[in-house]
Amino acid sequence: MVIDLHCDTILRLYEQDDKKLLSNDHHVDLNKLDKGNVLAQFFAFFINRKAIPKHVSPYNYFTKIYDFFYDILDENKEYIRVATDYDTYKKNQCNRKISAFLTIEGGDAIADSLDNLRDAYDKGIRLMTLTWNYPNAIGYPNLTESYMKSGLTNFGKSVIEEMNNLGMLIDVSHLSDQGFYDVAERSKVPFVASHSNARTIKKNPRNMTDDMIRVLANKGGILGINFFAPFLGDSSKSRVEDIVKHIQHIKKIGGIEVLALGSDFDGIECELEIDNISKIELLRDALKKQGFSENELDLIMYKNTERILKTL
């Protein structure tokens, strides 16, 4: 069984005006999710403000994509249902439905409005990645040294408080190093890095330092392993052996309970050994060969994320 914390399939479908969620040529569709024994998939509404028409507000752009994807989910309700917390997730599981958790990637979507954040919550959004690759009203991405040292804005600090109050997961993937520590200091509940890896294994600012991994673990959070080759190693191909190296290191630094999956499927463009969600068992088999127990495998694949769902 599997829970994946991050995919960009919504963007792929929206860009192509394609409503084929049941079966398509992307990394994620319903048939692949079923074959991969996926209990829940986190679907991200990706907001790239430079791609938004100038006459459209970021929040209106989000709602347009939201309406597009919600229609797709409604057309496929025989197979998949939105989940907003642990109880609805378990209800879907009992009814043999895949759970779709809805997320926002890029706090640009809410602009500088807590009302927009609350409205997104009312629409079923249960996780928000605070930044993408540009500074926004909340904080800074981890792209340049100056950004890495810049923390949350005053508005960003109020967003953390409000997300805690609402019961929305704070996602620090893409966020600056200092922003990470600001979240760790201010969040009263566990937070997540939905699709990041270990910087010690692959020096990339999108990955987390050992100290960040420890802090995340001590706060009860989880880190979803990203399958993008440049975040894994020096190969142009995303290889299972490199994913395993990151998992082994993160387990050593933060313990088994900090590990989860955050594939970044349909948001990554590289050759993949695990080339879609249906083949996720390849990773489980590789980890088993490296001595991971069945309980440890279950924790990585879905149980650690289930624990986080109980905070919603």
Wavefront OBJ file of the C-alpha trace (Angstrom):
o trace
v 0.000 0.000 0.000
v 1.178 3.485 -0.896
v 0.507 7.174 -0.237
v 2.289 9.703 -2.461
v 2.609 13.259 -1.164
v 3.147 15.104 -4.431
v 2.366 14.907 -8.137
v 1.757 17.556 -10.810
v -0.731 15.576 -12.873
v -3.333 18.347 -12.646
v -1.006 20.683 -14.545
v -0.391 18.110 -17.271
v -4.118 17.598 -17.781
v -4.915 21.310 -17.651
v -2.176 22.300 -20.101
v -3.451 19.770 -22.611
v -7.141 20.401 -21.861
v -7.281 16.665 -21.281
v -9.725 15.143 -18.812
v -8.420 11.588 -19.157
v -7.651 10.726 -15.553
v -8.708 7.088 -15.851
v -6.004 6.237 -18.391
v -3.391 8.513 -19.958
v 0.283 8.721 -20.971
v 1.349 10.583 -17.832
v 3.036 9.198 -14.724
v -0.250 9.117 -12.824
v -3.720 7.962 -13.794
v -6.383 5.942 -12.013
v -5.414 2.645 -13.596
v -1.782 3.148 -12.582
v -2.782 4.179 -9.067
v -4.868 1.036 -8.726
v -2.092 -1.178 -10.067
v 0.380 0.438 -7.652
v -1.985 -0.203 -4.732
v -2.082 3.522 -3.969
v -4.419 4.415 -1.143
v -4.097 8.176 -1.544
v -2.518 10.565 -4.013
v -1.811 14.203 -3.151
v -2.615 16.257 -6.268
v -0.965 19.688 -6.457
v -2.472 22.788 -8.020
v 0.819 24.216 -9.252
v 0.953 28.002 -9.419
v 3.683 29.530 -11.585
v 2.910 33.225 -11.436
v 4.919 33.935 -14.607
v 2.536 31.683 -16.533
v -0.578 33.477 -15.318
v -2.129 36.005 -17.738
v -1.616 39.557 -16.473
v -5.328 40.266 -16.300
v -5.971 37.193 -14.083
v -5.294 37.198 -10.343
v -3.315 34.230 -8.967
v -6.272 33.156 -6.852
v -8.700 33.295 -9.777
v -6.197 31.262 -11.794
v -6.146 28.658 -9.033
v -9.959 28.508 -8.888
v -10.113 28.030 -12.655
v -7.799 25.019 -12.486
v -9.627 23.815 -9.370
v -12.981 23.794 -11.178
v -11.385 21.963 -14.128
v -9.958 19.208 -11.945
v -12.979 18.913 -9.666
v -15.087 18.143 -12.740
v -12.609 15.367 -13.591
v -12.848 13.923 -10.095
v -16.634 14.045 -10.249
v -16.604 12.207 -13.586
v -14.490 9.475 -11.964
v -16.185 9.242 -8.569
v -16.634 5.512 -9.100
v -12.881 5.191 -8.569
v -11.652 8.219 -6.621
v -13.005 10.603 -3.998
v -11.651 13.723 -2.342
v -10.416 13.210 1.221
v -10.001 16.078 3.665
v -8.866 14.269 6.790
v -8.022 10.844 8.208
v -11.670 9.866 8.659
v -12.683 10.572 5.052
v -9.517 8.839 3.873
v -10.430 5.706 5.844
v -14.031 5.900 4.641
v -12.804 5.987 1.036
v -10.540 3.052 1.758
v -13.425 1.035 3.177
v -15.445 1.869 0.066
v -12.523 0.790 -2.141
v -12.003 4.292 -3.486
v -8.655 6.017 -3.988
v -8.378 9.194 -1.928
v -7.432 12.462 -3.610
v -5.903 15.025 -1.259
v -5.876 18.473 -2.852
v -2.882 20.777 -2.389
v -1.468 24.070 -3.621
v 2.147 24.299 -4.776
v 3.136 27.944 -4.464
v 1.652 30.344 -1.934
v 1.435 32.894 -4.748
v -2.053 31.439 -5.178
v -3.401 33.195 -2.092
v -1.549 36.447 -2.928
v -1.422 38.314 0.388
v -4.865 37.353 1.651
v -5.726 35.137 4.600
v -9.301 35.186 3.301
v -8.070 33.430 0.152
v -6.283 30.879 2.335
v -9.492 30.217 4.276
v -11.491 29.938 1.059
v -8.967 27.434 -0.300
v -9.411 25.400 2.867
v -13.182 25.494 2.390
v -12.628 24.150 -1.143
v -10.845 21.131 0.342
v -7.192 22.196 0.095
v -5.332 20.450 2.924
v -1.676 21.206 2.159
v 0.116 24.242 0.784
v 3.720 24.390 -0.411
v 4.597 27.897 0.771
v 6.804 28.877 -2.178
v 7.854 27.639 -5.558
v 10.842 29.142 -7.383
v 10.040 32.823 -6.879
v 9.737 35.024 -3.788
v 6.156 35.698 -2.799
v 4.218 37.385 -0.007
v 4.984 34.453 2.321
v 8.718 33.951 1.857
v 11.562 32.970 -0.418
v 12.655 29.947 -2.464
v 15.959 28.168 -1.876
v 17.599 29.220 -5.134
v 20.253 31.833 -4.321
v 22.402 32.405 -1.252
v 20.566 35.621 -0.422
v 17.199 33.866 -0.656
v 18.463 30.922 1.410
v 19.224 33.305 4.291
v 15.878 35.124 4.020
v 13.074 33.976 6.279
v 9.322 34.265 6.324
v 7.741 37.662 5.874
v 5.417 39.044 8.543
v 2.529 37.907 6.371
v 4.173 34.498 6.049
v 4.264 34.179 9.827
v 0.542 34.927 9.973
v -0.019 32.264 7.284
v 1.707 29.669 9.477
v -0.538 30.551 12.398
v -3.678 30.437 10.272
v -2.757 27.132 8.627
v -2.280 25.682 12.115
v -5.682 27.035 13.142
v -7.405 25.655 10.049
v -5.749 22.249 10.115
v -3.844 22.625 6.837
v -0.458 20.979 6.368
v 2.491 23.347 5.961
v 4.864 22.174 3.225
v 8.455 23.469 3.288
v 9.710 21.914 0.042
v 11.130 24.757 -2.126
v 11.248 27.083 0.910
v 14.470 28.893 1.871
v 16.651 27.416 4.610
v 15.835 30.278 6.983
v 12.159 29.976 6.078
v 12.335 26.320 7.114
v 13.659 27.269 10.540
v 11.011 29.984 10.886
v 8.304 27.385 10.233
v 9.907 24.983 12.706
v 9.916 27.691 15.355
v 6.355 28.849 14.789
v 4.309 25.813 13.794
v 2.543 24.188 16.727
v 1.870 20.983 14.793
v 3.974 18.700 12.558
v 4.788 20.022 9.093
v 6.066 18.291 5.957
v 8.601 18.509 3.158
v 6.413 16.890 0.529
v 9.048 16.324 -2.179
v 12.658 16.806 -1.065
v 15.764 14.689 -0.474
v 19.027 14.725 1.541
v 21.561 17.462 0.750
v 24.403 15.382 2.186
v 23.829 12.743 -0.495
v 23.211 15.206 -3.339
v 24.247 18.819 -2.856
v 21.259 20.682 -4.208
v 19.466 23.556 -2.446
v 16.134 21.793 -2.971
v 17.344 19.043 -0.644
v 17.458 19.230 3.137
v 20.528 19.404 5.354
v 21.055 16.835 8.088
v 20.144 19.426 10.706
v 16.887 20.216 8.906
v 16.061 16.516 8.729
v 16.617 16.210 12.489
v 14.464 19.270 13.202
v 11.698 17.975 10.938
v 11.811 14.579 12.664
v 11.808 16.135 16.141
v 8.723 18.146 15.193
v 6.966 14.924 14.154
v 6.993 15.806 10.463
v 7.728 13.767 7.354
v 9.888 14.086 4.236
v 8.580 12.760 0.933
v 11.373 11.324 -1.217
v 11.549 13.050 -4.618
v 12.306 10.937 -7.723
v 13.835 13.771 -9.830
v 17.305 12.715 -11.018
v 19.104 16.048 -10.281
v 17.955 15.775 -6.641
v 19.157 12.166 -6.352
v 22.673 11.897 -7.734
v 24.903 12.473 -10.724
v 23.049 10.251 -13.190
v 20.683 11.821 -15.725
v 18.352 8.906 -14.987
v 16.283 8.584 -11.841
v 17.592 5.312 -10.426
v 16.151 3.184 -7.645
v 19.624 2.686 -6.152
v 19.991 6.455 -5.698
v 16.563 6.740 -4.082
v 17.607 3.971 -1.682
v 20.790 5.878 -0.733
v 18.742 8.907 0.278
v 16.318 6.802 2.282
v 19.157 5.021 4.089
v 20.802 8.329 4.986
v 17.583 10.007 6.114
v 16.726 6.999 8.262
v 20.177 7.246 9.885
v 19.790 10.988 10.567
v 16.099 11.394 11.392
v 14.796 7.897 12.036
v 12.390 5.737 10.087
v 9.328 7.758 11.110
v 10.368 10.856 9.148
v 10.346 9.036 5.790
v 7.569 9.124 3.202
v 7.097 9.283 -0.568
v 6.770 12.461 -2.633
v 7.525 11.321 -6.179
v 6.941 14.638 -7.997
v 5.483 12.549 -10.810
v 4.342 14.575 -13.825
v 6.398 17.504 -12.537
v 9.761 15.991 -13.439
v 11.295 15.530 -16.854
v 14.006 12.896 -16.791
v 14.330 9.223 -17.560
v 12.878 7.239 -14.662
v 13.541 3.680 -13.597
v 10.236 3.876 -11.721
v 8.579 5.438 -14.733
v 5.070 5.722 -13.310
v 3.186 5.236 -10.056
v 2.172 1.664 -10.926
v 5.809 0.536 -10.573
v 6.384 1.836 -7.049
v 6.869 -1.761 -5.875
v 10.344 -1.612 -7.441
v 11.389 0.690 -4.608
v 9.889 -1.501 -1.919
v 11.689 -4.553 -3.336
v 15.020 -2.692 -3.455
v 14.664 -1.504 0.135
v 13.764 -5.006 1.274
v 16.971 -6.304 -0.307
v 18.867 -3.698 1.729
v 17.484 -5.101 4.971
v 14.468 -2.890 5.643
v 11.829 -4.776 7.621
v 8.212 -5.100 6.531
v 7.174 -2.662 9.253
v 9.791 -0.132 8.134
v 8.635 -0.481 4.541
v 5.023 0.103 5.542
v 6.035 3.203 7.511
v 7.817 4.675 4.490
v 5.196 3.694 1.951
v 2.097 4.913 3.796
v 1.927 4.646 7.578
v 4.020 7.706 8.411
v 1.788 9.778 6.137
v -1.303 8.271 7.754
v -0.001 9.542 11.088
v 0.262 13.054 9.666
v -3.273 12.820 8.269
v -4.520 12.485 11.836
v -3.376 16.070 12.492
v -5.830 17.488 9.936
l 1 2 3 4 5 6 7 8 9 10 11 12 13 14 15 16 17 18 19 20 21 22 23 24 25 26 27 28 29 30 31 32 33 34 35 36 37 38 39 40 41 42 43 44 45 46 47 48 49 50 51 52 53 54 55 56 57 58 59 60 61 62 63 64 65 66 67 68 69 70 71 72 73 74 75 76 77 78 79 80 81 82 83 84 85 86 87 88 89 90 91 92 93 94 95 96 97 98 99 100 101 102 103 104 105 106 107 108 109 110 111 112 113 114 115 116 117 118 119 120 121 122 123 124 125 126 127 128 129 130 131 132 133 134 135 136 137 138 139 140 141 142 143 144 145 146 147 148 149 150 151 152 153 154 155 156 157 158 159 160 161 162 163 164 165 166 167 168 169 170 171 172 173 174 175 176 177 178 179 180 181 182 183 184 185 186 187 188 189 190 191 192 193 194 195 196 197 198 199 200 201 202 203 204 205 206 207 208 209 210 211 212 213 214 215 216 217 218 219 220 221 222 223 224 225 226 227 228 229 230 231 232 233 234 235 236 237 238 239 240 241 242 243 244 245 246 247 248 249 250 251 252 253 254 255 256 257 258 259 260 261 262 263 264 265 266 267 268 269 270 271 272 273 274 275 276 277 278 279 280 281 282 283 284 285 286 287 288 289 290 291 292 293 294 295 296 297 298 299 300 301 302 303 304 305 306 307 308 309 310 311 312
